[in-house]
Amino acid sequence: MIARIQKNLCTRKRERIANALRKNPALSNRAVAMAAGADPKTVIAVRAALIVEGAIPQLDALLGADGKHRPAGKEKHRGVAPMRKSSRSEPPNWLLRTLCGW
């Protein structure tokens, strides 16, 4: 029962976000999130879905909550950080060897 209520609330938030983006697609993700009471990541997901559907255009600049136009940034790729080379001459599992006494 509680899961159904939470899903319903989430659906309503997404609908509010979608309606706000359809009315004014130039608003920034944070401005829409503040107005809808949602997380900016949710707004990003809804915006991406609406752009794919063709419901809103993909813009080059967005209007922030402070009234300034800023370029619409592309999503940064958050890949795995490259491993740093250790100054130790031991293999990577040196901690396991130390703890287990191998």
Chimera marker file (.cmm) of the C-alpha trace (Angstrom):
<marker_set name="trace">
<marker id="1" x="0.000" y="0.000" z="0.000" r="1" g="1" b="0" radius="0.5"/>
<marker id="2" x="2.772" y="2.427" z="0.960" r="1" g="1" b="0" radius="0.5"/>
<marker id="3" x="4.741" y="1.575" z="-2.184" r="1" g="1" b="0" radius="0.5"/>
<marker id="4" x="1.696" y="2.370" z="-4.331" r="1" g="1" b="0" radius="0.5"/>
<marker id="5" x="1.276" y="5.751" z="-2.606" r="1" g="1" b="0" radius="0.5"/>
<marker id="6" x="4.966" y="6.582" z="-3.091" r="1" g="1" b="0" radius="0.5"/>
<marker id="7" x="4.786" y="5.581" z="-6.760" r="1" g="1" b="0" radius="0.5"/>
<marker id="8" x="1.702" y="7.762" z="-7.198" r="1" g="1" b="0" radius="0.5"/>
<marker id="9" x="3.466" y="10.753" z="-5.605" r="1" g="1" b="0" radius="0.5"/>
<marker id="10" x="6.494" y="10.216" z="-7.835" r="1" g="1" b="0" radius="0.5"/>
<marker id="11" x="4.247" y="10.038" z="-10.903" r="1" g="1" b="0" radius="0.5"/>
<marker id="12" x="2.503" y="13.268" z="-9.910" r="1" g="1" b="0" radius="0.5"/>
<marker id="13" x="5.872" y="15.032" z="-9.458" r="1" g="1" b="0" radius="0.5"/>
<marker id="14" x="6.999" y="13.882" z="-12.886" r="1" g="1" b="0" radius="0.5"/>
<marker id="15" x="3.723" y="15.121" z="-14.375" r="1" g="1" b="0" radius="0.5"/>
<marker id="16" x="4.196" y="18.528" z="-12.705" r="1" g="1" b="0" radius="0.5"/>
<marker id="17" x="7.751" y="18.690" z="-14.047" r="1" g="1" b="0" radius="0.5"/>
<marker id="18" x="6.604" y="17.717" z="-17.553" r="1" g="1" b="0" radius="0.5"/>
<marker id="19" x="3.844" y="20.348" z="-17.504" r="1" g="1" b="0" radius="0.5"/>
<marker id="20" x="6.287" y="23.028" z="-16.348" r="1" g="1" b="0" radius="0.5"/>
<marker id="21" x="8.764" y="22.087" z="-19.084" r="1" g="1" b="0" radius="0.5"/>
<marker id="22" x="6.026" y="22.073" z="-21.745" r="1" g="1" b="0" radius="0.5"/>
<marker id="23" x="4.919" y="25.569" z="-20.672" r="1" g="1" b="0" radius="0.5"/>
<marker id="24" x="8.436" y="27.000" z="-20.556" r="1" g="1" b="0" radius="0.5"/>
<marker id="25" x="11.184" y="24.678" z="-21.844" r="1" g="1" b="0" radius="0.5"/>
<marker id="26" x="13.776" y="27.458" z="-21.479" r="1" g="1" b="0" radius="0.5"/>
<marker id="27" x="13.776" y="27.214" z="-17.663" r="1" g="1" b="0" radius="0.5"/>
<marker id="28" x="16.823" y="25.604" z="-16.103" r="1" g="1" b="0" radius="0.5"/>
<marker id="29" x="16.627" y="22.212" z="-14.431" r="1" g="1" b="0" radius="0.5"/>
<marker id="30" x="17.204" y="23.705" z="-10.993" r="1" g="1" b="0" radius="0.5"/>
<marker id="31" x="14.515" y="26.351" z="-11.458" r="1" g="1" b="0" radius="0.5"/>
<marker id="32" x="11.968" y="23.700" z="-12.473" r="1" g="1" b="0" radius="0.5"/>
<marker id="33" x="13.082" y="21.468" z="-9.594" r="1" g="1" b="0" radius="0.5"/>
<marker id="34" x="12.561" y="24.269" z="-7.067" r="1" g="1" b="0" radius="0.5"/>
<marker id="35" x="9.118" y="25.044" z="-8.465" r="1" g="1" b="0" radius="0.5"/>
<marker id="36" x="8.029" y="21.390" z="-8.559" r="1" g="1" b="0" radius="0.5"/>
<marker id="37" x="9.632" y="20.396" z="-5.262" r="1" g="1" b="0" radius="0.5"/>
<marker id="38" x="11.768" y="17.741" z="-6.913" r="1" g="1" b="0" radius="0.5"/>
<marker id="39" x="15.408" y="16.868" z="-7.414" r="1" g="1" b="0" radius="0.5"/>
<marker id="40" x="17.228" y="18.405" z="-10.416" r="1" g="1" b="0" radius="0.5"/>
<marker id="41" x="18.241" y="14.893" z="-11.516" r="1" g="1" b="0" radius="0.5"/>
<marker id="42" x="14.554" y="14.023" z="-11.885" r="1" g="1" b="0" radius="0.5"/>
<marker id="43" x="14.048" y="17.129" z="-14.010" r="1" g="1" b="0" radius="0.5"/>
<marker id="44" x="17.001" y="16.108" z="-16.204" r="1" g="1" b="0" radius="0.5"/>
<marker id="45" x="15.434" y="12.681" z="-16.768" r="1" g="1" b="0" radius="0.5"/>
<marker id="46" x="12.003" y="14.116" z="-17.577" r="1" g="1" b="0" radius="0.5"/>
<marker id="47" x="13.518" y="16.748" z="-19.886" r="1" g="1" b="0" radius="0.5"/>
<marker id="48" x="15.488" y="14.078" z="-21.760" r="1" g="1" b="0" radius="0.5"/>
<marker id="49" x="12.351" y="11.971" z="-22.217" r="1" g="1" b="0" radius="0.5"/>
<marker id="50" x="10.370" y="14.964" z="-23.510" r="1" g="1" b="0" radius="0.5"/>
<marker id="51" x="13.135" y="15.895" z="-25.951" r="1" g="1" b="0" radius="0.5"/>
<marker id="52" x="13.219" y="12.342" z="-27.304" r="1" g="1" b="0" radius="0.5"/>
<marker id="53" x="9.417" y="12.363" z="-27.679" r="1" g="1" b="0" radius="0.5"/>
<marker id="54" x="9.633" y="15.693" z="-29.493" r="1" g="1" b="0" radius="0.5"/>
<marker id="55" x="7.353" y="17.408" z="-26.965" r="1" g="1" b="0" radius="0.5"/>
<marker id="56" x="9.911" y="20.141" z="-26.268" r="1" g="1" b="0" radius="0.5"/>
<marker id="57" x="12.842" y="21.427" z="-28.322" r="1" g="1" b="0" radius="0.5"/>
<marker id="58" x="16.455" y="20.944" z="-27.367" r="1" g="1" b="0" radius="0.5"/>
<marker id="59" x="17.728" y="24.420" z="-26.539" r="1" g="1" b="0" radius="0.5"/>
<marker id="60" x="21.219" y="25.913" z="-26.611" r="1" g="1" b="0" radius="0.5"/>
<marker id="61" x="20.633" y="28.153" z="-23.560" r="1" g="1" b="0" radius="0.5"/>
<marker id="62" x="18.481" y="27.878" z="-20.445" r="1" g="1" b="0" radius="0.5"/>
<marker id="63" x="17.086" y="30.569" z="-18.169" r="1" g="1" b="0" radius="0.5"/>
<marker id="64" x="18.186" y="30.240" z="-14.554" r="1" g="1" b="0" radius="0.5"/>
<marker id="65" x="16.167" y="31.089" z="-11.453" r="1" g="1" b="0" radius="0.5"/>
<marker id="66" x="18.175" y="34.332" z="-11.205" r="1" g="1" b="0" radius="0.5"/>
<marker id="67" x="16.992" y="35.451" z="-14.661" r="1" g="1" b="0" radius="0.5"/>
<marker id="68" x="20.316" y="34.897" z="-16.422" r="1" g="1" b="0" radius="0.5"/>
<marker id="69" x="20.683" y="32.866" z="-19.617" r="1" g="1" b="0" radius="0.5"/>
<marker id="70" x="23.329" y="30.173" z="-19.496" r="1" g="1" b="0" radius="0.5"/>
<marker id="71" x="24.451" y="27.672" z="-22.114" r="1" g="1" b="0" radius="0.5"/>
<marker id="72" x="22.748" y="24.314" z="-21.801" r="1" g="1" b="0" radius="0.5"/>
<marker id="73" x="25.620" y="22.042" z="-20.884" r="1" g="1" b="0" radius="0.5"/>
<marker id="74" x="25.948" y="18.555" z="-22.155" r="1" g="1" b="0" radius="0.5"/>
<marker id="75" x="25.841" y="15.802" z="-19.604" r="1" g="1" b="0" radius="0.5"/>
<marker id="76" x="29.304" y="15.019" z="-18.362" r="1" g="1" b="0" radius="0.5"/>
<marker id="77" x="30.411" y="11.442" z="-18.701" r="1" g="1" b="0" radius="0.5"/>
<marker id="78" x="30.905" y="10.033" z="-15.260" r="1" g="1" b="0" radius="0.5"/>
<marker id="79" x="33.065" y="7.068" z="-15.960" r="1" g="1" b="0" radius="0.5"/>
<marker id="80" x="35.272" y="5.175" z="-13.612" r="1" g="1" b="0" radius="0.5"/>
<marker id="81" x="38.218" y="7.209" z="-12.417" r="1" g="1" b="0" radius="0.5"/>
<marker id="82" x="41.536" y="5.885" z="-13.644" r="1" g="1" b="0" radius="0.5"/>
<marker id="83" x="43.496" y="3.962" z="-11.046" r="1" g="1" b="0" radius="0.5"/>
<marker id="84" x="46.406" y="5.789" z="-9.563" r="1" g="1" b="0" radius="0.5"/>
<marker id="85" x="49.714" y="4.029" z="-9.626" r="1" g="1" b="0" radius="0.5"/>
<marker id="86" x="50.794" y="3.121" z="-6.162" r="1" g="1" b="0" radius="0.5"/>
<marker id="87" x="54.266" y="3.901" z="-4.945" r="1" g="1" b="0" radius="0.5"/>
<marker id="88" x="54.270" y="0.505" z="-3.266" r="1" g="1" b="0" radius="0.5"/>
<marker id="89" x="56.031" y="-2.340" z="-4.995" r="1" g="1" b="0" radius="0.5"/>
<marker id="90" x="53.506" y="-4.850" z="-3.645" r="1" g="1" b="0" radius="0.5"/>
<marker id="91" x="50.636" y="-6.242" z="-5.718" r="1" g="1" b="0" radius="0.5"/>
<marker id="92" x="47.209" y="-4.580" z="-5.449" r="1" g="1" b="0" radius="0.5"/>
<marker id="93" x="45.996" y="-7.074" z="-2.879" r="1" g="1" b="0" radius="0.5"/>
<marker id="94" x="48.666" y="-6.068" z="-0.347" r="1" g="1" b="0" radius="0.5"/>
<marker id="95" x="46.010" y="-5.226" z="2.248" r="1" g="1" b="0" radius="0.5"/>
<marker id="96" x="44.503" y="-8.707" z="2.029" r="1" g="1" b="0" radius="0.5"/>
<marker id="97" x="47.930" y="-10.231" z="2.389" r="1" g="1" b="0" radius="0.5"/>
<marker id="98" x="48.662" y="-8.040" z="5.382" r="1" g="1" b="0" radius="0.5"/>
<marker id="99" x="45.370" y="-8.780" z="7.142" r="1" g="1" b="0" radius="0.5"/>
<marker id="100" x="45.369" y="-12.530" z="6.458" r="1" g="1" b="0" radius="0.5"/>
<marker id="101" x="49.083" y="-12.981" z="7.055" r="1" g="1" b="0" radius="0.5"/>
<marker id="102" x="49.798" y="-14.520" z="3.642" r="1" g="1" b="0" radius="0.5"/>
<link id1="1" id2="2" r="1" g="1" b="0" radius="0.2"/>
<link id1="2" id2="3" r="1" g="1" b="0" radius="0.2"/>
<link id1="3" id2="4" r="1" g="1" b="0" radius="0.2"/>
<link id1="4" id2="5" r="1" g="1" b="0" radius="0.2"/>
<link id1="5" id2="6" r="1" g="1" b="0" radius="0.2"/>
<link id1="6" id2="7" r="1" g="1" b="0" radius="0.2"/>
<link id1="7" id2="8" r="1" g="1" b="0" radius="0.2"/>
<link id1="8" id2="9" r="1" g="1" b="0" radius="0.2"/>
<link id1="9" id2="10" r="1" g="1" b="0" radius="0.2"/>
<link id1="10" id2="11" r="1" g="1" b="0" radius="0.2"/>
<link id1="11" id2="12" r="1" g="1" b="0" radius="0.2"/>
<link id1="12" id2="13" r="1" g="1" b="0" radius="0.2"/>
<link id1="13" id2="14" r="1" g="1" b="0" radius="0.2"/>
<link id1="14" id2="15" r="1" g="1" b="0" radius="0.2"/>
<link id1="15" id2="16" r="1" g="1" b="0" radius="0.2"/>
<link id1="16" id2="17" r="1" g="1" b="0" radius="0.2"/>
<link id1="17" id2="18" r="1" g="1" b="0" radius="0.2"/>
<link id1="18" id2="19" r="1" g="1" b="0" radius="0.2"/>
<link id1="19" id2="20" r="1" g="1" b="0" radius="0.2"/>
<link id1="20" id2="21" r="1" g="1" b="0" radius="0.2"/>
<link id1="21" id2="22" r="1" g="1" b="0" radius="0.2"/>
<link id1="22" id2="23" r="1" g="1" b="0" radius="0.2"/>
<link id1="23" id2="24" r="1" g="1" b="0" radius="0.2"/>
<link id1="24" id2="25" r="1" g="1" b="0" radius="0.2"/>
<link id1="25" id2="26" r="1" g="1" b="0" radius="0.2"/>
<link id1="26" id2="27" r="1" g="1" b="0" radius="0.2"/>
<link id1="27" id2="28" r="1" g="1" b="0" radius="0.2"/>
<link id1="28" id2="29" r="1" g="1" b="0" radius="0.2"/>
<link id1="29" id2="30" r="1" g="1" b="0" radius="0.2"/>
<link id1="30" id2="31" r="1" g="1" b="0" radius="0.2"/>
<link id1="31" id2="32" r="1" g="1" b="0" radius="0.2"/>
<link id1="32" id2="33" r="1" g="1" b="0" radius="0.2"/>
<link id1="33" id2="34" r="1" g="1" b="0" radius="0.2"/>
<link id1="34" id2="35" r="1" g="1" b="0" radius="0.2"/>
<link id1="35" id2="36" r="1" g="1" b="0" radius="0.2"/>
<link id1="36" id2="37" r="1" g="1" b="0" radius="0.2"/>
<link id1="37" id2="38" r="1" g="1" b="0" radius="0.2"/>
<link id1="38" id2="39" r="1" g="1" b="0" radius="0.2"/>
<link id1="39" id2="40" r="1" g="1" b="0" radius="0.2"/>
<link id1="40" id2="41" r="1" g="1" b="0" radius="0.2"/>
<link id1="41" id2="42" r="1" g="1" b="0" radius="0.2"/>
<link id1="42" id2="43" r="1" g="1" b="0" radius="0.2"/>
<link id1="43" id2="44" r="1" g="1" b="0" radius="0.2"/>
<link id1="44" id2="45" r="1" g="1" b="0" radius="0.2"/>
<link id1="45" id2="46" r="1" g="1" b="0" radius="0.2"/>
<link id1="46" id2="47" r="1" g="1" b="0" radius="0.2"/>
<link id1="47" id2="48" r="1" g="1" b="0" radius="0.2"/>
<link id1="48" id2="49" r="1" g="1" b="0" radius="0.2"/>
<link id1="49" id2="50" r="1" g="1" b="0" radius="0.2"/>
<link id1="50" id2="51" r="1" g="1" b="0" radius="0.2"/>
<link id1="51" id2="52" r="1" g="1" b="0" radius="0.2"/>
<link id1="52" id2="53" r="1" g="1" b="0" radius="0.2"/>
<link id1="53" id2="54" r="1" g="1" b="0" radius="0.2"/>
<link id1="54" id2="55" r="1" g="1" b="0" radius="0.2"/>
<link id1="55" id2="56" r="1" g="1" b="0" radius="0.2"/>
<link id1="56" id2="57" r="1" g="1" b="0" radius="0.2"/>
<link id1="57" id2="58" r="1" g="1" b="0" radius="0.2"/>
<link id1="58" id2="59" r="1" g="1" b="0" radius="0.2"/>
<link id1="59" id2="60" r="1" g="1" b="0" radius="0.2"/>
<link id1="60" id2="61" r="1" g="1" b="0" radius="0.2"/>
<link id1="61" id2="62" r="1" g="1" b="0" radius="0.2"/>
<link id1="62" id2="63" r="1" g="1" b="0" radius="0.2"/>
<link id1="63" id2="64" r="1" g="1" b="0" radius="0.2"/>
<link id1="64" id2="65" r="1" g="1" b="0" radius="0.2"/>
<link id1="65" id2="66" r="1" g="1" b="0" radius="0.2"/>
<link id1="66" id2="67" r="1" g="1" b="0" radius="0.2"/>
<link id1="67" id2="68" r="1" g="1" b="0" radius="0.2"/>
<link id1="68" id2="69" r="1" g="1" b="0" radius="0.2"/>
<link id1="69" id2="70" r="1" g="1" b="0" radius="0.2"/>
<link id1="70" id2="71" r="1" g="1" b="0" radius="0.2"/>
<link id1="71" id2="72" r="1" g="1" b="0" radius="0.2"/>
<link id1="72" id2="73" r="1" g="1" b="0" radius="0.2"/>
<link id1="73" id2="74" r="1" g="1" b="0" radius="0.2"/>
<link id1="74" id2="75" r="1" g="1" b="0" radius="0.2"/>
<link id1="75" id2="76" r="1" g="1" b="0" radius="0.2"/>
<link id1="76" id2="77" r="1" g="1" b="0" radius="0.2"/>
<link id1="77" id2="78" r="1" g="1" b="0" radius="0.2"/>
<link id1="78" id2="79" r="1" g="1" b="0" radius="0.2"/>
<link id1="79" id2="80" r="1" g="1" b="0" radius="0.2"/>
<link id1="80" id2="81" r="1" g="1" b="0" radius="0.2"/>
<link id1="81" id2="82" r="1" g="1" b="0" radius="0.2"/>
<link id1="82" id2="83" r="1" g="1" b="0" radius="0.2"/>
<link id1="83" id2="84" r="1" g="1" b="0" radius="0.2"/>
<link id1="84" id2="85" r="1" g="1" b="0" radius="0.2"/>
<link id1="85" id2="86" r="1" g="1" b="0" radius="0.2"/>
<link id1="86" id2="87" r="1" g="1" b="0" radius="0.2"/>
<link id1="87" id2="88" r="1" g="1" b="0" radius="0.2"/>
<link id1="88" id2="89" r="1" g="1" b="0" radius="0.2"/>
<link id1="89" id2="90" r="1" g="1" b="0" radius="0.2"/>
<link id1="90" id2="91" r="1" g="1" b="0" radius="0.2"/>
<link id1="91" id2="92" r="1" g="1" b="0" radius="0.2"/>
<link id1="92" id2="93" r="1" g="1" b="0" radius="0.2"/>
<link id1="93" id2="94" r="1" g="1" b="0" radius="0.2"/>
<link id1="94" id2="95" r="1" g="1" b="0" radius="0.2"/>
<link id1="95" id2="96" r="1" g="1" b="0" radius="0.2"/>
<link id1="96" id2="97" r="1" g="1" b="0" radius="0.2"/>
<link id1="97" id2="98" r="1" g="1" b="0" radius="0.2"/>
<link id1="98" id2="99" r="1" g="1" b="0" radius="0.2"/>
<link id1="99" id2="100" r="1" g="1" b="0" radius="0.2"/>
<link id1="100" id2="101" r="1" g="1" b="0" radius="0.2"/>
<link id1="101" id2="102" r="1" g="1" b="0" radius="0.2"/>
</marker_set>
